[in-house]
Amino acid sequence: MSDKLLPHERIPPQDIDAEMALLGSMMVAADTIDAVVPLVCPEAFYLPAHGRLYSVLVKLHESGKPIDLLVATDELRRTGDLDYVGGQDYMIQLAESFGEPSNAEGYATIVREKFRLRECIRAGGELQNKSYELDADPDALAGRCIDRLDRLAQPIGDFASRDILDHLDGYREYATDAPKRFVPSGLDPIDTTLSGLALGATTIIAGRTSIGKTSLAMTLAVNAARLSNGVPVLFFSLEQPLWEIMNRVVSQIGGISAHDVLNGLMRRDMLDRAIGDVRTLQARGRLFIEADAFVVSDILAIARSHVRRYGVKLIVIDYLQLVDPSERAESRNLAVASVSRALKRLAMRTGAAVLVLSQLSREAVKMNRPPKLCDLRDSGAIEQDADSAWLLHCRSDEEDRSVPLQPMELNVAKNRNGPTPIFRLAFHRPTMRFIPLQAEEKAPPVGTPNLTCVGEEVTA
């Protein structure tokens, strides 16, 4: 019979000696706490009592109180936690087992790495257990697992290079190479005034239902993918199936009437040319479309994977209120707020430009006036989290669905790092794309491909 332990008989990865040495160092040399806090959290300790003591020591340090064995013991006695952590005798044992205070960061690193290993085991166990459920969704499970492991793969709390001097060389390149900080939109007014969509930032496009938010987002996505100085793009559609999104892409790229494509009335040669252009974009890793991700953890996992594998720089989510939070929230506002924060972190951590579509509140729609930031539906967190907010509007005195070229206003109501202009655009209804509106401009004929990118697009 084998002496090998079964999985459930194994002791999880842990190092009690390192935990004791770390806590002892913190009590004996409080100046080590600042170096330790970015590396570990209370949950990183294998023994819950150690995690509780760690929290107390950090709280004392943040309050500015001097820390030693007596102060820590008195604080634990005051909060009723002294017996929980092992009593006064154990506190003395910890203080005597500190090793070298200069090694505190090393002890913290050991504690952190053991914690990460335990989290890997826990994630694997949860995936295994949920896979046995009758209604398990393999795509959703895989997405959540990838998201969790991806977070574990990050250098958790590693702030070893916080000194600003370490970043000056990189900042100089950042400051002198503006094109690398933005994704081109292909719409001249936007690119001239705002330089495009800022990398590492979230941009909200809001407007009432059926105003053209998806068409504008698709125009920006297709332009960014096709321009010679463009970037790889990932488009998440939560409202429309893949074939409808492909219909929009083919119409915009080929300059074909979306109605004709839908009803099979288009010229075959134009359709084949547009499909060939789409194939070229996909072959070059410029355009990706995802229509089966609805939970924010799945969206984050897919987005981070595409950023790593294909260098995606523009991520579009259509639209915010349809994204399900990873965990159940107490209210709709809190659910939307959690999704908004997650997408904000996605932009910051990946460095990609994240473009998110959002609905307006019902009250704002009923008023039939130009939208304001406060009209964003379901949560004030959307306005707070967004680096830039663009409000799409068609004035009632100008709206005419019978004309092919509809004048529109795009109000940059918020912009953390730049101006807040109002752009005059035009929605070309047949091809469902946006173009700059000029005073003398007329509707382009259907069949004119790629209105905004002629002469600059990526070609086969």
C-alpha positions as CSV (number, residue, x, y, z in Angstrom):
1,M,0.0,0.0,0.0
2,S,1.4,3.4,-1.0
3,D,2.4,5.8,1.8
4,K,1.5,8.8,-0.4
5,L,-1.1,11.1,1.2
6,L,-4.4,11.7,-0.4
7,P,-5.2,15.3,-1.4
8,H,-7.5,15.8,1.5
9,E,-4.9,14.5,3.9
10,R,-2.2,17.0,2.8
11,I,-1.3,20.1,4.9
12,P,-1.9,23.3,3.0
13,P,1.2,25.4,2.2
14,Q,2.1,27.5,5.2
15,D,5.1,28.6,7.2
16,I,4.2,29.3,10.8
17,D,7.8,30.2,11.7
18,A,7.8,32.9,9.1
19,E,4.5,34.2,10.4
20,M,5.8,34.3,13.9
21,A,9.1,36.0,12.9
22,L,7.1,38.6,10.9
23,L,4.8,39.5,13.8
24,G,7.8,39.5,16.2
25,S,9.7,41.9,13.9
26,M,6.7,44.2,13.8
27,M,6.5,44.4,17.6
28,V,10.2,44.8,18.1
29,A,10.9,47.2,15.2
30,A,7.8,49.1,14.3
31,D,9.6,50.9,11.5
32,T,9.4,47.7,9.5
33,I,5.6,47.9,9.2
34,D,5.6,50.4,6.4
35,A,7.7,48.0,4.3
36,V,5.5,45.0,5.2
37,V,2.0,46.4,4.7
38,P,2.1,46.5,0.9
39,L,3.1,42.8,0.8
40,V,0.6,41.0,3.0
41,C,-3.0,41.3,4.2
42,P,-4.6,39.7,7.3
43,E,-6.0,36.9,5.2
44,A,-2.5,35.9,4.1
45,F,-1.7,34.4,7.5
46,Y,-2.4,30.6,7.8
47,L,-3.4,31.0,11.5
48,P,-6.4,33.3,11.9
49,A,-5.0,34.4,15.3
50,H,-1.9,35.7,13.5
51,G,-4.1,37.6,11.0
52,R,-6.0,39.2,13.9
53,L,-2.7,40.3,15.6
54,Y,-1.4,41.7,12.3
55,S,-4.5,43.8,11.9
56,V,-4.1,45.2,15.5
57,L,-0.4,46.1,14.9
58,V,-1.2,47.8,11.6
59,K,-4.0,49.8,13.2
60,L,-1.8,50.9,16.1
61,H,0.9,52.0,13.6
62,E,-1.6,54.0,11.5
63,S,-2.8,55.8,14.6
64,G,0.7,56.9,15.3
65,K,1.1,55.1,18.6
66,P,4.5,53.6,19.5
67,I,4.5,49.8,19.3
68,D,6.1,47.3,21.5
69,L,5.1,44.1,23.3
70,L,3.4,45.9,26.2
71,V,1.4,48.3,23.9
72,A,0.3,45.5,21.6
73,T,-0.7,43.3,24.6
74,D,-2.7,46.1,26.2
75,E,-4.5,46.8,22.9
76,L,-5.4,43.2,22.5
77,R,-6.7,43.1,26.1
78,R,-8.8,46.2,25.5
79,T,-10.4,44.8,22.3
80,G,-11.0,41.4,23.9
81,D,-8.6,39.6,21.5
82,L,-5.8,38.7,23.8
83,D,-7.1,35.2,24.6
84,Y,-7.9,34.6,20.9
85,V,-4.3,35.2,19.8
86,G,-2.9,32.9,22.5
87,G,-2.6,35.0,25.6
88,Q,0.2,37.0,27.1
89,D,2.6,34.0,27.2
90,Y,2.2,33.6,23.4
91,M,2.8,37.3,22.8
92,I,6.1,37.0,24.7
93,Q,7.0,33.9,22.6
94,L,6.3,35.9,19.4
95,A,8.5,38.8,20.6
96,E,11.3,36.4,21.3
97,S,11.1,34.7,17.9
98,F,11.5,37.8,15.7
99,G,14.9,36.8,14.1
100,E,16.3,39.9,12.4
101,P,14.0,43.0,11.9
102,S,15.9,43.7,8.7
103,N,14.5,40.5,7.3
104,A,10.9,41.5,7.9
105,E,10.3,41.9,4.1
106,G,11.7,38.5,3.5
107,Y,9.3,37.0,6.1
108,A,6.4,38.9,4.6
109,T,7.3,37.5,1.1
110,I,7.3,34.0,2.4
111,V,3.9,34.5,4.1
112,R,2.5,36.0,0.9
113,E,3.7,33.2,-1.4
114,K,2.3,30.5,0.8
115,F,-1.0,32.4,0.8
116,R,-1.0,32.5,-3.0
117,L,-0.4,28.8,-3.2
118,R,-3.3,28.1,-0.8
119,E,-5.5,30.4,-3.0
120,C,-4.5,28.4,-6.1
121,I,-5.6,25.2,-4.3
122,R,-8.8,26.8,-3.2
123,A,-9.6,28.0,-6.7
124,G,-9.0,24.6,-8.1
125,G,-11.2,23.0,-5.5
126,E,-14.0,25.4,-6.2
127,L,-13.7,24.8,-9.9
128,Q,-13.9,21.1,-9.4
129,N,-16.9,21.2,-7.1
130,K,-18.9,23.6,-9.3
131,S,-18.1,21.4,-12.3
132,Y,-20.2,18.6,-10.8
133,E,-23.3,20.8,-10.6
134,L,-25.9,19.8,-13.1
135,D,-26.5,23.3,-14.5
136,A,-22.8,24.2,-14.6
137,D,-21.8,26.6,-17.4
138,P,-18.3,25.5,-18.6
139,D,-17.6,28.9,-20.2
140,A,-18.6,30.8,-17.1
141,L,-16.6,28.5,-14.9
142,A,-13.5,28.7,-17.0
143,G,-13.8,32.5,-17.2
144,R,-14.0,32.9,-13.4
145,C,-11.1,30.5,-12.9
146,I,-8.9,32.4,-15.4
147,D,-9.9,35.7,-13.7
148,R,-9.0,34.4,-10.2
149,L,-5.7,32.8,-11.3
150,D,-4.8,35.9,-13.3
151,R,-5.2,38.0,-10.2
152,L,-3.0,35.5,-8.3
153,A,-0.3,35.8,-11.0
154,Q,0.0,39.5,-10.4
155,P,2.8,40.7,-8.1
156,I,0.4,41.3,-5.2
157,G,1.1,44.5,-3.5
158,D,4.7,44.7,-4.7
159,F,5.6,48.3,-4.3
160,A,9.4,47.9,-4.3
161,S,9.9,50.6,-6.9
162,R,7.6,53.3,-5.5
163,D,10.3,56.0,-5.7
164,I,9.3,58.5,-8.4
165,L,12.9,58.6,-9.6
166,D,12.5,55.0,-10.8
167,H,9.8,56.2,-13.3
168,L,11.3,59.4,-14.7
169,D,12.9,57.8,-17.8
170,G,9.6,56.0,-18.6
171,Y,7.7,59.2,-18.0
172,R,9.9,61.2,-20.3
173,E,9.1,58.8,-23.1
174,Y,5.4,58.9,-22.1
175,A,5.3,62.7,-22.2
176,T,7.1,63.1,-25.5
177,D,5.2,60.5,-27.5
178,A,1.6,61.6,-27.4
179,P,0.4,59.2,-30.1
180,K,1.3,56.2,-28.0
181,R,-1.1,57.5,-25.2
182,F,-4.2,57.5,-27.3
183,V,-6.3,55.3,-29.6
184,P,-7.2,57.1,-32.8
185,S,-11.0,57.4,-33.4
186,G,-10.8,58.1,-37.1
187,L,-13.1,61.1,-36.6
188,D,-11.1,64.2,-37.2
189,P,-12.8,66.6,-34.7
190,I,-12.2,64.1,-31.9
191,D,-8.7,63.2,-32.8
192,T,-7.7,66.9,-33.3
193,T,-9.2,68.1,-30.1
194,L,-8.9,65.1,-27.7
195,S,-6.2,63.1,-29.6
196,G,-8.6,60.1,-29.5
197,L,-9.4,57.7,-26.7
198,A,-6.9,57.8,-23.8
199,L,-5.1,54.6,-23.0
200,G,-5.5,53.3,-19.4
201,A,-8.7,55.3,-19.1
202,T,-12.5,54.6,-19.2
203,T,-14.7,56.6,-21.5
204,I,-18.5,56.4,-21.2
205,I,-20.8,57.0,-24.1
206,A,-24.4,57.6,-22.9
207,G,-27.6,58.4,-24.7
208,R,-31.2,57.5,-24.9
209,T,-32.4,54.2,-26.4
210,S,-31.9,53.9,-30.2
211,I,-30.0,57.1,-30.5
212,G,-27.0,55.4,-32.1
213,K,-24.7,54.5,-29.2
214,T,-23.8,51.1,-30.6
215,S,-23.3,52.6,-34.1
216,L,-20.9,55.2,-32.7
217,A,-19.0,52.7,-30.7
218,M,-18.7,50.4,-33.7
219,T,-17.6,53.3,-35.8
220,L,-14.8,54.1,-33.3
221,A,-13.9,50.4,-33.0
222,V,-13.8,49.8,-36.8
223,N,-11.8,53.0,-37.4
224,A,-9.3,52.1,-34.7
225,A,-8.8,48.7,-36.2
226,R,-8.5,49.8,-39.8
227,L,-6.3,52.9,-39.6
228,S,-2.6,52.4,-40.4
229,N,-1.8,53.9,-36.9
230,G,-4.7,51.9,-35.4
231,V,-4.7,49.2,-32.7
232,P,-6.2,45.8,-32.0
233,V,-9.8,46.1,-30.8
234,L,-12.0,43.8,-28.7
235,F,-15.8,44.5,-28.9
236,F,-18.1,42.9,-26.3
237,S,-21.8,42.8,-27.3
238,L,-24.2,42.0,-24.5
239,E,-27.3,43.3,-26.4
240,Q,-27.1,41.8,-29.9
241,P,-26.1,38.4,-31.2
242,L,-22.9,38.0,-33.1
243,W,-24.6,38.0,-36.6
244,E,-26.2,41.4,-35.9
245,I,-22.8,42.8,-34.9
246,M,-21.2,41.3,-38.0
247,N,-23.9,42.9,-40.0
248,R,-22.9,46.3,-38.7
249,V,-19.2,45.7,-39.3
250,V,-19.7,44.6,-42.9
251,S,-22.0,47.5,-43.5
252,Q,-19.6,50.1,-42.1
253,I,-16.5,48.6,-43.8
254,G,-18.1,48.0,-47.1
255,G,-20.3,51.1,-47.2
256,I,-23.3,48.8,-47.8
257,S,-26.8,49.5,-46.6
258,A,-27.4,47.5,-43.5
259,H,-31.0,47.0,-44.6
260,D,-29.8,45.5,-47.9
261,V,-27.4,43.2,-46.1
262,L,-30.2,42.1,-43.7
263,N,-32.6,41.4,-46.6
264,G,-30.1,39.9,-49.1
265,L,-30.4,42.8,-51.5
266,M,-26.8,44.0,-51.7
267,R,-24.5,43.5,-54.6
268,R,-22.5,40.3,-54.2
269,D,-19.1,41.8,-55.2
270,M,-19.5,44.6,-52.6
271,L,-20.4,42.0,-49.9
272,D,-17.4,39.8,-50.9
273,R,-15.0,42.8,-50.7
274,A,-16.3,43.8,-47.3
275,I,-16.0,40.2,-46.0
276,G,-12.5,40.1,-47.3
277,D,-11.6,43.2,-45.5
278,V,-13.0,41.8,-42.2
279,R,-11.0,38.6,-42.8
280,T,-7.9,40.7,-43.2
281,L,-8.5,42.5,-39.9
282,Q,-9.0,39.3,-38.1
283,A,-6.0,37.6,-39.7
284,R,-3.9,40.6,-38.5
285,G,-5.3,40.4,-35.0
286,R,-6.9,43.8,-35.3
287,L,-10.6,43.0,-34.6
288,F,-12.2,40.6,-32.1
289,I,-15.9,40.3,-31.3
290,E,-17.3,38.5,-28.2
291,A,-21.1,38.1,-27.8
292,D,-21.2,35.3,-25.2
293,A,-19.8,37.0,-22.1
294,F,-22.3,38.5,-19.6
295,V,-20.7,38.3,-16.2
296,V,-18.1,40.9,-15.4
297,S,-15.5,38.3,-14.2
298,D,-15.8,36.6,-17.6
299,I,-15.4,39.9,-19.4
300,L,-12.3,40.8,-17.4
301,A,-10.7,37.4,-18.0
302,I,-11.3,37.5,-21.7
303,A,-10.1,41.1,-22.0
304,R,-6.9,40.5,-20.0
305,S,-6.2,37.4,-22.1
306,H,-6.6,39.4,-25.4
307,V,-4.4,42.2,-24.0
308,R,-1.7,39.7,-23.2
309,R,-2.0,37.5,-26.4
310,Y,-2.9,40.1,-29.1
311,G,-1.9,43.4,-27.6
312,V,-5.5,44.7,-27.6
313,K,-5.6,48.5,-26.9
314,L,-9.3,49.3,-27.2
315,I,-12.0,47.4,-25.3
316,V,-15.6,48.2,-26.0
317,I,-18.5,47.1,-23.7
318,D,-22.0,47.4,-25.1
319,Y,-23.5,48.1,-22.6
320,L,-22.9,48.6,-18.9
321,Q,-26.3,48.0,-17.4
322,L,-26.4,44.5,-19.1
323,V,-23.2,43.3,-17.4
324,D,-23.9,41.0,-14.4
325,P,-21.7,41.5,-11.3
326,S,-19.6,38.5,-10.2
327,E,-21.4,38.4,-6.8
328,R,-25.0,39.2,-5.9
329,A,-25.4,42.8,-4.7
330,E,-28.0,44.3,-2.3
331,S,-29.4,46.7,-4.9
332,R,-29.3,47.5,-8.5
333,N,-27.2,50.7,-7.9
334,L,-24.6,48.7,-6.0
335,A,-24.5,46.0,-8.7
336,V,-23.8,48.6,-11.4
337,A,-21.3,50.4,-9.2
338,S,-19.3,47.2,-8.7
339,V,-19.3,46.6,-12.4
340,S,-18.2,50.2,-13.1
341,R,-15.3,49.9,-10.6
342,A,-14.2,46.6,-12.2
343,L,-14.1,48.1,-15.7
344,K,-12.2,51.1,-14.3
345,R,-9.6,48.8,-12.8
346,L,-9.4,46.9,-16.1
347,A,-8.3,50.0,-17.9
348,M,-5.8,51.0,-15.2
349,R,-4.2,47.5,-15.0
350,T,-4.1,46.6,-18.7
351,G,-3.3,50.1,-20.0
352,A,-6.0,49.7,-22.6
353,A,-8.6,52.3,-23.5
354,V,-12.0,51.0,-22.2
355,L,-15.1,52.4,-23.9
356,V,-18.3,51.6,-22.1
357,L,-21.8,52.4,-23.3
358,S,-24.5,53.4,-20.8
359,Q,-28.2,54.1,-20.7
360,L,-29.8,57.3,-19.4
361,S,-32.4,57.3,-16.6
362,R,-36.1,57.1,-17.7
363,E,-36.7,60.5,-16.2
364,A,-34.1,62.1,-18.4
365,V,-35.5,60.4,-21.5
366,K,-39.0,61.7,-20.7
367,M,-37.7,65.3,-20.4
368,N,-36.5,65.2,-24.0
369,R,-33.6,67.6,-23.4
370,P,-29.9,67.4,-23.9
371,P,-28.6,64.8,-21.4
372,K,-26.5,65.7,-18.4
373,L,-24.0,63.6,-16.3
374,C,-26.5,63.2,-13.5
375,D,-28.8,61.4,-16.0
376,L,-26.6,58.3,-16.2
377,R,-28.8,55.4,-15.3
378,D,-28.7,53.3,-12.0
379,S,-25.6,54.6,-10.3
380,G,-23.6,57.8,-9.5
381,A,-20.5,55.6,-9.5
382,I,-20.6,55.6,-13.4
383,E,-19.9,59.4,-13.4
384,Q,-17.4,59.1,-10.6
385,D,-15.4,56.2,-12.2
386,A,-15.3,57.5,-15.8
387,D,-12.3,59.4,-16.9
388,S,-14.3,60.9,-19.7
389,A,-18.1,60.9,-20.4
390,W,-19.5,61.6,-23.8
391,L,-23.3,62.3,-24.1
392,L,-24.9,61.6,-27.5
393,H,-27.9,63.7,-28.4
394,C,-30.1,64.5,-31.4
395,R,-32.1,67.7,-31.0
396,S,-35.8,67.2,-31.5
397,D,-36.0,70.0,-34.0
398,E,-33.4,68.2,-36.1
399,E,-34.4,64.5,-35.8
400,D,-35.7,63.1,-39.0
401,R,-35.5,59.4,-39.6
402,S,-36.4,59.7,-43.2
403,V,-33.1,61.4,-44.1
404,P,-29.9,59.4,-44.7
405,L,-27.6,61.8,-42.8
406,Q,-28.8,62.8,-39.4
407,P,-27.0,65.6,-37.5
408,M,-26.0,64.7,-34.0
409,E,-24.3,66.3,-31.0
410,L,-21.6,64.5,-29.0
411,N,-21.1,66.5,-25.7
412,V,-17.9,65.7,-23.8
413,A,-19.4,66.5,-20.5
414,K,-16.5,65.2,-18.5
415,N,-12.8,64.9,-19.3
416,R,-10.3,64.6,-16.4
417,N,-7.3,65.5,-18.6
418,G,-8.5,67.8,-21.3
419,P,-11.1,70.1,-22.8
420,T,-14.9,69.4,-22.9
421,P,-16.1,70.4,-26.4
422,I,-19.3,69.6,-28.1
423,F,-18.7,67.8,-31.5
424,R,-21.1,68.0,-34.4
425,L,-21.3,64.6,-36.0
426,A,-23.6,63.0,-38.5
427,F,-25.2,59.5,-38.4
428,H,-25.3,57.9,-41.8
429,R,-28.3,55.7,-41.4
430,P,-27.9,53.3,-44.4
431,T,-24.4,52.1,-43.3
432,M,-25.0,52.8,-39.5
433,R,-21.8,54.8,-39.1
434,F,-20.8,58.2,-37.8
435,I,-18.8,60.9,-39.8
436,P,-17.8,64.5,-39.0
437,L,-20.6,66.9,-39.9
438,Q,-19.5,69.8,-42.1
439,A,-21.8,72.7,-42.9
440,E,-21.7,71.9,-46.6
441,E,-21.7,68.1,-46.3
442,K,-24.2,65.9,-48.0
443,A,-25.1,62.3,-47.5
444,P,-22.4,60.1,-49.1
445,P,-23.8,57.6,-51.6
446,V,-24.2,54.0,-50.3
447,G,-21.4,52.0,-51.6
448,T,-18.7,54.4,-50.5
449,P,-16.5,52.2,-48.3
450,N,-14.9,53.4,-45.1
451,L,-15.8,57.1,-45.2
452,T,-13.5,58.2,-42.4
453,C,-10.5,56.2,-43.2
454,V,-10.0,56.3,-47.0
455,G,-6.3,56.4,-47.8
456,E,-5.3,55.3,-44.3
457,E,-6.9,52.0,-43.7
458,V,-5.2,48.6,-43.2
459,T,-5.5,46.8,-46.5
460,A,-4.6,43.2,-47.5
